[in-house]
Amino acid sequence: MKKIFIILLLLVSVNIAFSQDVRLENAIPTGNNQQTNPLWGNDVVVLAYEPIGPMVTGKLGDTIFVAINDTLSTVNLGLIIKKSTNNGANWTLHGSGITYRNKIDRLVFTNAGLGPDSLYLFMLIENTIYRWNIPTGSFAQILTAGNYRTFDVTGSSTGALYLFCDVLTTNGIPRYASTDGGFTWPITATVTSTGAIPRVSQMVDGDTLILNYYDTGSIIGGDTTTAKIRSARYRQTANGTLGSQNFQDVIPAGDPKPQYKSAKVGIKVWLIYSVGTTGNMNIKGCKSDTGGVVYNAPVDIAVSPNEDEYWFDISVYTFGTTGFDLIYYSDSLQTGPPTNNTDKILYCFSNANSTNFSSPVRISEHPPEWSANGYIPQIVFIPPSDLGTIWVGLDGSNKKVYWDRYSAVTKIRNANNEIPAKYNLSQNYPNPFNPITKIQFEIPKNGFVTLKIYNALGKEVSSLISKEMNAGIYTVDFDASNLSSGVYFYKIEVNGFSDVKKMMLVK
């Protein structure tokens, strides 16, 4: 779908055995490898109207919250919150919302501490920052009215809130801290006098954060997004107190980089960023295995030819193994309206020790479409081993907010909750098949399971499972409706066990 970005800020070698050395899950995604993953369920409507601005997700206990900049479904409100207590199967309205009928420039959910009132929604309205405590309903303006271009915020396990701002009248980035739930912000410091658009990682597994921002001293041609991206680490040394470490240039100045975001789990960090302009938009990333002290060279994550990839979200998962989940828009730039084959929300992952991301799978059943409203898709981690995503997609000529959940399907079945004595991958049945067959496997211990389908050339054509699973005997339905007749192989990997079997598709 054609779109215009308005920058306001200024041969194949085949190994049929598929040995452990073949790391196809780390191959760079391509436009020809975007199969629909049966692990993702059906799209669920969260809101039957298009937002006029950004939306953001948060979580408190078992409840998922989505803040939506919406003026169509209400008479007076401009910001509403939908919530779900059953992992996105149903959504209801939370509270009364905020009365503001114009576009809200930025929304950020963050948690602080472990208490029942630890979910906060921060928002930027007419260059003023507000804080809304979702459980208590407390709403207040913070800092100086009309003074800020943008901001980012995160909370620590001890209950402190840390706010990084972009001041309108300077090139500086100050930071503030609050230890009373955002009522007062008495702790201040200056990050830099030559920076813009601060973005911080959430403190999901400790009290260390990664800060990224544009170095305004390196702007090319007046476009802020061409500047180099600098990164720094901050560690909480006491409640409300941050110690800064290791400022460094990570992404050089040059092509526009309109979006960037870091996610950190343990000492593993990914800095993901979009790069380029309409017709040549890609997603790249830098990995650090030292907690952000040293970054590897940038790698291509989504660089399909004749497609634009942009508008992403990255999150961490911490079940069994640890790693990163990534979703993004894929836009084929076709003439005419988008379809599920041209415009997609794609999902991929990277285990903590991987140096790239898996091949992408489509999760959307309603095609997304770029909009100046800026509603970037969002990820929600659902412990212990699940996730969901929210985006805006097309239903005919209407745009709606949709939710999809990774494990919301019945195509994987556990046989009577039995615990097997050993690992096993059974022969599929029926075999030959057309077009559906069943694959059974047994795992005696909990672990991260991948079950993938490959063609005779060793190219991955479908990812059936890529998730943490409990011990058990499982049966998975594989639908090969979109594949041609021929020989295929399916491979399982879990806890160091690996096996491959052959099957025949006859149409």
VOGU-997378 format. One record per residue (C-alpha): chain; residue in three letters; residue number from 1; x, y, z. Coordinates in steps of 0.2 Angstrom, whole numbers, plus 5000, padded with zeros to 4 digits. Layout:
<pts>
PT kette rest  nr    x    y    z
PT     A  ALA NUM    X    Y    Z
...
</pts>
This chain:
<pts>
PT kette rest  nr    x    y    z
PT     A  MET   1 5000 5000 5000
PT     A  LYS   2 5008 5017 4995
PT     A  LYS   3 5011 5029 5009
PT     A  ILE   4 5020 5044 5013
PT     A  PHE   5 5030 5046 5029
PT     A  ILE   6 5030 5064 5036
PT     A  ILE   7 5045 5067 5047
PT     A  LEU   8 5039 5080 5059
PT     A  LEU   9 5055 5081 5069
PT     A  LEU  10 5065 5091 5060
PT     A  LEU  11 5111 4888 4976
PT     A  VAL  12 5108 4877 4990
PT     A  SER  13 5118 4864 4999
PT     A  VAL  14 5106 4852 5006
PT     A  ASN  15 5108 4841 5022
PT     A  ILE  16 5094 4829 5022
PT     A  ALA  17 5098 4824 5040
PT     A  PHE  18 5097 4842 5046
PT     A  SER  19 5111 4841 5059
PT     A  GLN  20 5112 4852 5074
PT     A  ASP  21 5124 4863 5064
PT     A  VAL  22 5110 4869 5053
PT     A  ARG  23 5103 4884 5061
PT     A  LEU  24 5089 4888 5049
PT     A  GLU  25 5079 4897 5063
PT     A  ASN  26 5092 4911 5062
PT     A  ALA  27 5091 4914 5043
PT     A  ILE  28 5087 4931 5038
PT     A  PRO  29 5068 4932 5034
PT     A  THR  30 5063 4935 5016
PT     A  GLY  31 5047 4939 5007
PT     A  ASN  32 5045 4922 5001
PT     A  ASN  33 5045 4914 5018
PT     A  GLN  34 5030 4921 5027
PT     A  GLN  35 5018 4907 5030
PT     A  THR  36 5003 4908 5042
PT     A  ASN  37 5007 4900 5058
PT     A  PRO  38 4993 4889 5065
PT     A  LEU  39 4999 4892 5083
PT     A  TRP  40 4991 4910 5081
PT     A  GLY  41 4972 4910 5084
PT     A  ASN  42 4958 4920 5075
PT     A  ASP  43 4958 4939 5076
PT     A  VAL  44 4947 4946 5090
PT     A  VAL  45 4940 4963 5088
PT     A  VAL  46 4945 4975 5103
PT     A  LEU  47 4937 4991 5095
PT     A  ALA  48 4926 4992 5080
PT     A  TYR  49 4933 5009 5075
PT     A  GLU  50 4950 5016 5069
PT     A  PRO  51 4960 5026 5082
PT     A  ILE  52 4965 5044 5079
PT     A  GLY  53 4982 5042 5087
PT     A  PRO  54 4993 5029 5095
PT     A  MET  55 4988 5015 5106
PT     A  VAL  56 4998 5005 5119
PT     A  THR  57 4996 4989 5130
PT     A  GLY  58 5000 4986 5148
PT     A  LYS  59 4997 4972 5160
PT     A  LEU  60 4993 4970 5179
PT     A  GLY  61 4992 4953 5186
PT     A  ASP  62 4981 4943 5174
PT     A  THR  63 4972 4958 5166
PT     A  ILE  64 4978 4965 5149
PT     A  PHE  65 4975 4984 5146
PT     A  VAL  66 4974 4993 5130
PT     A  ALA  67 4974 5012 5129
PT     A  ILE  68 4967 5018 5113
PT     A  ASN  69 4966 5036 5106
PT     A  ASP  70 4948 5035 5101
PT     A  THR  71 4934 5048 5097
PT     A  LEU  72 4923 5037 5086
PT     A  SER  73 4915 5025 5099
PT     A  THR  74 4911 5038 5112
PT     A  VAL  75 4903 5055 5113
PT     A  ASN  76 4914 5065 5124
PT     A  LEU  77 4930 5054 5127
PT     A  GLY  78 4946 5054 5117
PT     A  LEU  79 4956 5041 5127
PT     A  ILE  80 4948 5025 5132
PT     A  ILE  81 4955 5009 5140
PT     A  LYS  82 4949 4992 5135
PT     A  LYS  83 4953 4977 5146
PT     A  SER  84 4953 4958 5146
PT     A  THR  85 4954 4946 5160
PT     A  ASN  86 4954 4930 5149
PT     A  ASN  87 4970 4933 5139
PT     A  GLY  88 4961 4943 5125
PT     A  ALA  89 4946 4932 5122
PT     A  ASN  90 4934 4946 5127
PT     A  TRP  91 4936 4965 5130
PT     A  THR  92 4927 4977 5141
PT     A  LEU  93 4928 4995 5144
PT     A  HIS  94 4938 5000 5159
PT     A  GLY  95 4933 5016 5169
PT     A  SER  96 4927 5032 5161
PT     A  GLY  97 4942 5037 5150
PT     A  ILE  98 4949 5054 5147
PT     A  THR  99 4940 5068 5139
PT     A  TYR 100 4951 5075 5124
PT     A  ARG 101 4944 5075 5107
PT     A  ASN 102 4961 5077 5097
PT     A  LYS 103 4976 5066 5093
PT     A  ILE 104 4986 5062 5108
PT     A  ASP 105 5005 5062 5103
PT     A  ARG 106 5012 5048 5114
PT     A  LEU 107 5005 5035 5126
PT     A  VAL 108 5016 5024 5138
PT     A  PHE 109 5011 5010 5150
PT     A  THR 110 5023 5006 5164
PT     A  ASN 111 5023 4996 5180
PT     A  ALA 112 5032 5000 5196
PT     A  GLY 113 5034 4988 5210
PT     A  LEU 114 5023 4973 5213
PT     A  GLY 115 5008 4981 5221
PT     A  PRO 116 4990 4981 5215
PT     A  ASP 117 4991 4999 5210
PT     A  SER 118 5007 4998 5200
PT     A  LEU 119 5001 5001 5183
PT     A  TYR 120 5003 5019 5176
PT     A  LEU 121 4998 5027 5159
PT     A  PHE 122 5008 5042 5154
PT     A  MET 123 5002 5053 5140
PT     A  LEU 124 5008 5068 5130
PT     A  ILE 125 4994 5080 5126
PT     A  GLU 126 4998 5097 5119
PT     A  ASN 127 5016 5096 5124
PT     A  THR 128 5011 5092 5142
PT     A  ILE 129 5014 5076 5151
PT     A  TYR 130 5000 5068 5162
PT     A  ARG 131 5000 5052 5173
PT     A  TRP 132 4985 5041 5176
PT     A  ASN 133 4986 5028 5189
PT     A  ILE 134 4975 5015 5181
PT     A  PRO 135 4970 5005 5197
PT     A  THR 136 4966 5020 5208
PT     A  GLY 137 4960 5032 5195
PT     A  SER 138 4972 5046 5200
PT     A  PHE 139 4975 5058 5186
PT     A  ALA 140 4987 5073 5186
PT     A  GLN 141 4998 5084 5175
PT     A  ILE 142 5016 5082 5179
PT     A  LEU 143 5031 5094 5177
PT     A  THR 144 5029 5110 5167
PT     A  ALA 145 5014 5112 5155
PT     A  GLY 146 5018 5114 5137
PT     A  ASN 147 5036 5111 5138
PT     A  TYR 148 5039 5094 5130
PT     A  ARG 149 5041 5086 5113
PT     A  THR 150 5040 5068 5118
PT     A  PHE 151 5046 5057 5133
PT     A  ASP 152 5048 5039 5139
PT     A  VAL 153 5046 5032 5156
PT     A  THR 154 5049 5015 5165
PT     A  GLY 155 5047 5009 5183
PT     A  SER 156 5058 4999 5194
PT     A  SER 157 5054 4984 5205
PT     A  THR 158 5055 4995 5221
PT     A  GLY 159 5041 5007 5215
PT     A  ALA 160 5052 5021 5207
PT     A  LEU 161 5047 5029 5191
PT     A  TYR 162 5060 5036 5179
PT     A  LEU 163 5055 5049 5166
PT     A  PHE 164 5066 5055 5151
PT     A  CYS 165 5060 5070 5142
PT     A  ASP 166 5063 5079 5126
PT     A  VAL 167 5062 5098 5129
PT     A  LEU 168 5054 5109 5116
PT     A  THR 169 5065 5124 5119
PT     A  THR 170 5082 5115 5119
PT     A  ASN 171 5091 5101 5112
PT     A  GLY 172 5093 5093 5130
PT     A  ILE 173 5086 5078 5138
PT     A  PRO 174 5083 5079 5156
PT     A  ARG 175 5078 5064 5167
PT     A  TYR 176 5067 5064 5182
PT     A  ALA 177 5063 5052 5196
PT     A  SER 178 5048 5049 5207
PT     A  THR 179 5046 5038 5222
PT     A  ASP 180 5028 5042 5227
PT     A  GLY 181 5019 5035 5212
PT     A  GLY 182 5022 5050 5201
PT     A  PHE 183 5014 5064 5212
PT     A  THR 184 5031 5073 5213
PT     A  TRP 185 5047 5072 5203
PT     A  PRO 186 5060 5080 5215
PT     A  ILE 187 5075 5070 5208
PT     A  THR 188 5082 5078 5192
PT     A  ALA 189 5098 5076 5181
PT     A  THR 190 5103 5080 5163
PT     A  VAL 191 5107 5066 5151
PT     A  THR 192 5113 5077 5137
PT     A  SER 193 5112 5094 5130
PT     A  THR 194 5113 5087 5112
PT     A  GLY 195 5099 5074 5111
PT     A  ALA 196 5081 5071 5105
PT     A  ILE 197 5068 5057 5106
PT     A  PRO 198 5073 5047 5121
PT     A  ARG 199 5067 5029 5122
PT     A  VAL 200 5070 5017 5136
PT     A  SER 201 5069 4999 5139
PT     A  GLN 202 5057 4992 5152
PT     A  MET 203 5065 4985 5168
PT     A  VAL 204 5058 4968 5166
PT     A  ASP 205 5071 4957 5175
PT     A  GLY 206 5080 4969 5186
PT     A  ASP 207 5083 4987 5189
PT     A  THR 208 5094 4991 5174
PT     A  LEU 209 5088 5001 5158
PT     A  ILE 210 5094 5005 5141
PT     A  LEU 211 5092 5023 5135
PT     A  ASN 212 5093 5027 5116
PT     A  TYR 213 5092 5044 5108
PT     A  TYR 214 5096 5054 5093
PT     A  ASP 215 5112 5064 5094
PT     A  THR 216 5106 5081 5087
PT     A  GLY 217 5124 5086 5083
PT     A  SER 218 5125 5074 5069
PT     A  ILE 219 5109 5078 5060
PT     A  ILE 220 5110 5078 5041
PT     A  GLY 221 5100 5090 5030
PT     A  GLY 222 5089 5095 5044
PT     A  ASP 223 5080 5079 5047
PT     A  THR 224 5082 5073 5065
PT     A  THR 225 5080 5055 5060
PT     A  THR 226 5096 5055 5050
PT     A  ALA 227 5106 5058 5066
PT     A  LYS 228 5116 5044 5074
PT     A  ILE 229 5108 5034 5088
PT     A  ARG 230 5117 5034 5105
PT     A  SER 231 5114 5022 5119
PT     A  ALA 232 5118 5022 5137
PT     A  ARG 233 5115 5010 5152
PT     A  TYR 234 5107 5016 5169
PT     A  ARG 235 5107 5006 5184
PT     A  GLN 236 5096 5009 5200
PT     A  THR 237 5108 5011 5214
PT     A  ALA 238 5095 5016 5227
PT     A  ASN 239 5076 5019 5226
PT     A  GLY 240 5074 5034 5214
PT     A  THR 241 5092 5035 5210
PT     A  LEU 242 5100 5030 5194
PT     A  GLY 243 5119 5028 5190
PT     A  SER 244 5123 5031 5172
PT     A  GLN 245 5136 5020 5163
PT     A  ASN 246 5144 5018 5145
PT     A  PHE 247 5137 5031 5133
PT     A  GLN 248 5141 5026 5116
PT     A  ASP 249 5137 5028 5097
PT     A  VAL 250 5128 5012 5091
PT     A  ILE 251 5120 5017 5074
PT     A  PRO 252 5129 5030 5063
PT     A  ALA 253 5122 5045 5055
PT     A  GLY 254 5115 5043 5038
PT     A  ASP 255 5099 5036 5031
PT     A  PRO 256 5083 5041 5041
PT     A  LYS 257 5079 5030 5056
PT     A  PRO 258 5061 5034 5061
PT     A  GLN 259 5059 5021 5075
PT     A  TYR 260 5070 5013 5087
PT     A  LYS 261 5068 5002 5103
PT     A  SER 262 5078 4992 5114
PT     A  ALA 263 5073 4976 5124
PT     A  LYS 264 5084 4969 5138
PT     A  VAL 265 5084 4952 5147
PT     A  GLY 266 5099 4948 5158
PT     A  ILE 267 5114 4953 5149
PT     A  LYS 268 5106 4951 5132
PT     A  VAL 269 5100 4967 5123
PT     A  TRP 270 5093 4970 5106
PT     A  LEU 271 5092 4987 5098
PT     A  ILE 272 5080 4986 5084
PT     A  TYR 273 5077 5001 5072
PT     A  SER 274 5068 5004 5055
PT     A  VAL 275 5079 5013 5041
PT     A  GLY 276 5075 5021 5025
PT     A  THR 277 5061 5030 5016
PT     A  THR 278 5045 5024 5008
PT     A  GLY 279 5048 5011 4994
PT     A  ASN 280 5064 5005 5004
PT     A  MET 281 5060 5003 5022
PT     A  ASN 282 5069 4989 5032
PT     A  ILE 283 5071 4983 5049
PT     A  LYS 284 5088 4980 5056
PT     A  GLY 285 5096 4977 5073
PT     A  CYS 286 5111 4977 5084
PT     A  LYS 287 5114 4963 5097
PT     A  SER 288 5124 4965 5114
PT     A  ASP 289 5129 4950 5124
PT     A  THR 290 5136 4961 5137
PT     A  GLY 291 5121 4971 5144
PT     A  GLY 292 5124 4985 5132
PT     A  VAL 293 5142 4988 5135
PT     A  VAL 294 5147 4982 5118
PT     A  TYR 295 5136 4980 5102
PT     A  ASN 296 5139 4968 5087
PT     A  ALA 297 5138 4975 5070
PT     A  PRO 298 5120 4979 5063
PT     A  VAL 299 5111 4964 5055
PT     A  ASP 300 5097 4963 5043
PT     A  ILE 301 5081 4957 5051
PT     A  ALA 302 5067 4962 5038
PT     A  VAL 303 5074 4967 5022
PT     A  SER 304 5063 4959 5009
PT     A  PRO 305 5064 4966 4991
PT     A  ASN 306 5049 4975 4985
PT     A  GLU 307 5042 4977 5002
PT     A  ASP 308 5042 4990 5016
PT     A  GLU 309 5045 4984 5033
PT     A  TYR 310 5042 4996 5047
PT     A  TRP 311 5031 4999 5063
PT     A  PHE 312 5038 4986 5075
PT     A  ASP 313 5037 4981 5093
PT     A  ILE 314 5049 4971 5102
PT     A  SER 315 5047 4962 5119
PT     A  VAL 316 5056 4949 5130
PT     A  TYR 317 5050 4932 5135
PT     A  THR 318 5056 4924 5151
PT     A  PHE 319 5048 4907 5151
PT     A  GLY 320 5060 4892 5153
PT     A  THR 321 5072 4899 5141
PT     A  THR 322 5073 4918 5138
PT     A  GLY 323 5073 4928 5122
PT     A  PHE 324 5064 4941 5112
PT     A  ASP 325 5048 4942 5102
PT     A  LEU 326 5046 4954 5087
PT     A  ILE 327 5031 4960 5077
PT     A  TYR 328 5031 4972 5062
PT     A  TYR 329 5021 4978 5047
PT     A  SER 330 5025 4971 5030
PT     A  ASP 331 5019 4982 5016
PT     A  SER 332 5021 4975 4998
PT     A  LEU 333 5018 4993 4990
PT     A  GLN 334 5005 4986 4978
PT     A  THR 335 4993 4996 4968
PT     A  GLY 336 4975 4995 4975
PT     A  PRO 337 4968 4990 4992
PT     A  PRO 338 4978 4979 5004
PT     A  THR 339 4975 4960 5006
PT     A  ASN 340 4981 4947 5017
PT     A  ASN 341 4994 4942 5004
PT     A  THR 342 5000 4960 5002
PT     A  ASP 343 5000 4968 5019
PT     A  LYS 344 5003 4958 5035
PT     A  ILE 345 5008 4958 5053
PT     A  LEU 346 5023 4947 5054
PT     A  TYR 347 5030 4938 5070
PT     A  CYS 348 5047 4931 5073
PT     A  PHE 349 5058 4927 5088
PT     A  SER 350 5076 4927 5094
PT     A  ASN 351 5082 4915 5108
PT     A  ALA 352 5094 4924 5120
PT     A  ASN 353 5110 4917 5112
PT     A  SER 354 5104 4919 5094
PT     A  THR 355 5112 4932 5083
PT     A  ASN 356 5097 4935 5072
PT     A  PHE 357 5078 4932 5072
PT     A  SER 358 5068 4917 5065
PT     A  SER 359 5059 4917 5049
PT     A  PRO 360 5043 4927 5050
PT     A  VAL 361 5025 4920 5050
PT     A  ARG 362 5010 4930 5047
PT     A  ILE 363 4998 4932 5061
PT     A  SER 364 4985 4944 5054
PT     A  GLU 365 4969 4939 5046
PT     A  HIS 366 4964 4957 5043
PT     A  PRO 367 4978 4967 5033
PT     A  PRO 368 4985 4982 5041
PT     A  GLU 369 4987 4998 5032
PT     A  TRP 370 4999 5013 5036
PT     A  SER 371 4991 5028 5043
PT     A  ALA 372 4996 5045 5049
PT     A  ASN 373 4988 5042 5065
PT     A  GLY 374 5003 5032 5070
PT     A  TYR 375 4995 5017 5079
PT     A  ILE 376 5011 5006 5080
PT     A  PRO 377 5007 4987 5084
PT     A  GLN 378 5010 4981 5101
PT     A  ILE 379 5015 4965 5110
PT     A  VAL 380 5009 4958 5127
PT     A  PHE 381 5019 4944 5136
PT     A  ILE 382 5007 4932 5144
PT     A  PRO 383 5017 4921 5157
PT     A  PRO 384 5022 4908 5158
PT     A  SER 385 5023 4904 5139
PT     A  ASP 386 5012 4914 5129
PT     A  LEU 387 5010 4931 5120
PT     A  GLY 388 4997 4942 5111
PT     A  THR 389 4998 4956 5099
PT     A  ILE 390 4987 4971 5095
PT     A  TRP 391 4986 4981 5079
PT     A  VAL 392 4974 4990 5067
PT     A  GLY 393 4967 4980 5052
PT     A  LEU 394 4955 4981 5038
PT     A  ASP 395 4938 4973 5038
PT     A  GLY 396 4931 4978 5021
PT     A  SER 397 4933 4997 5020
PT     A  ASN 398 4933 4999 5039
PT     A  LYS 399 4947 4999 5051
PT     A  LYS 400 4946 4990 5068
PT     A  VAL 401 4958 4986 5082
PT     A  TYR 402 4962 4968 5083
PT     A  TRP 403 4970 4956 5095
PT     A  ASP 404 4978 4939 5091
PT     A  ARG 405 4985 4927 5104
PT     A  TYR 406 4999 4915 5101
PT     A  SER 407 4992 4899 5109
PT     A  ALA 408 4973 4903 5106
PT     A  VAL 409 4971 4887 5095
PT     A  THR 410 4965 4869 5097
PT     A  LYS 411 4977 4862 5084
PT     A  ILE 412 4989 4856 5097
PT     A  ARG 413 4982 4842 5108
PT     A  ASN 414 4989 4834 5124
PT     A  ALA 415 4985 4816 5124
PT     A  ASN 416 4977 4813 5141
PT     A  ASN 417 4991 4823 5150
PT     A  GLU 418 5002 4808 5150
PT     A  ILE 419 5021 4810 5153
PT     A  PRO 420 5031 4799 5141
PT     A  ALA 421 5047 4790 5146
PT     A  LYS 422 5058 4796 5132
PT     A  TYR 423 5058 4809 5118
PT     A  ASN 424 5050 4803 5102
PT     A  LEU 425 5044 4810 5085
PT     A  SER 426 5031 4798 5076
PT     A  GLN 427 5028 4796 5058
PT     A  ASN 428 5014 4807 5052
PT     A  TYR 429 4997 4799 5048
PT     A  PRO 430 4990 4798 5036
PT     A  ASN 431 5005 4797 5024
PT     A  PRO 432 5004 4800 5010
PT     A  PHE 433 4991 4814 5014
PT     A  ASN 434 4981 4827 5006
PT     A  PRO 435 4981 4841 5012
PT     A  ILE 436 4980 4838 5031
PT     A  THR 437 4990 4826 5042
PT     A  LYS 438 4994 4823 5060
PT     A  ILE 439 5011 4824 5068
PT     A  GLN 440 5013 4816 5086
PT     A  PHE 441 5028 4819 5097
PT     A  GLU 442 5033 4815 5115
PT     A  ILE 443 5043 4825 5127
PT     A  PRO 444 5047 4819 5145
PT     A  LYS 445 5053 4836 5151
PT     A  ASN 446 5047 4854 5149
PT     A  GLY 447 5057 4863 5136
PT     A  PHE 448 5057 4875 5121
PT     A  VAL 449 5050 4865 5106
PT     A  THR 450 5052 4869 5088
PT     A  LEU 451 5043 4859 5075
PT     A  LYS 452 5046 4864 5057
PT     A  ILE 453 5042 4859 5040
PT     A  TYR 454 5055 4859 5026
PT     A  ASN 455 5054 4855 5007
PT     A  ALA 456 5066 4844 4998
PT     A  LEU 457 5079 4858 4996
PT     A  GLY 458 5080 4861 5014
PT     A  LYS 459 5070 4877 5014
PT     A  GLU 460 5058 4880 5029
PT     A  VAL 461 5040 4881 5023
PT     A  SER 462 5031 4881 5039
PT     A  SER 463 5034 4883 5058
PT     A  LEU 464 5021 4873 5067
PT     A  ILE 465 5028 4876 5085
PT     A  SER 466 5040 4888 5092
PT     A  LYS 467 5036 4889 5111
PT     A  GLU 468 5039 4883 5128
PT     A  MET 469 5029 4867 5131
PT     A  ASN 470 5026 4856 5146
PT     A  ALA 471 5031 4837 5146
PT     A  GLY 472 5018 4827 5137
PT     A  ILE 473 5012 4818 5122
PT     A  TYR 474 5006 4830 5108
PT     A  THR 475 4997 4829 5092
PT     A  VAL 476 4998 4843 5079
PT     A  ASP 477 4988 4846 5063
PT     A  PHE 478 4997 4851 5048
PT     A  ASP 479 4988 4859 5034
PT     A  ALA 480 4997 4859 5018
PT     A  SER 481 4984 4867 5007
PT     A  ASN 482 4996 4880 5001
PT     A  LEU 483 5010 4868 4996
PT     A  SER 484 5013 4858 4980
PT     A  SER 485 5014 4839 4979
PT     A  GLY 486 5031 4832 4984
PT     A  VAL 487 5042 4826 4998
PT     A  TYR 488 5043 4836 5014
PT     A  PHE 489 5053 4834 5030
PT     A  TYR 490 5047 4838 5047
PT     A  LYS 491 5060 4841 5061
PT     A  ILE 492 5058 4843 5080
PT     A  GLU 493 5071 4851 5092
PT     A  VAL 494 5069 4851 5111
PT     A  ASN 495 5081 4850 5125
PT     A  GLY 496 5095 4844 5114
PT     A  PHE 497 5084 4831 5106
PT     A  SER 498 5082 4832 5087
PT     A  ASP 499 5074 4820 5075
PT     A  VAL 500 5068 4822 5056
PT     A  LYS 501 5055 4812 5047
PT     A  LYS 502 5049 4812 5029
PT     A  MET 503 5032 4813 5022
PT     A  MET 504 5023 4814 5005
PT     A  LEU 505 5010 4826 5000
PT     A  VAL 506 5000 4820 4985
PT     A  LYS 507 4987 4832 4978
</pts>
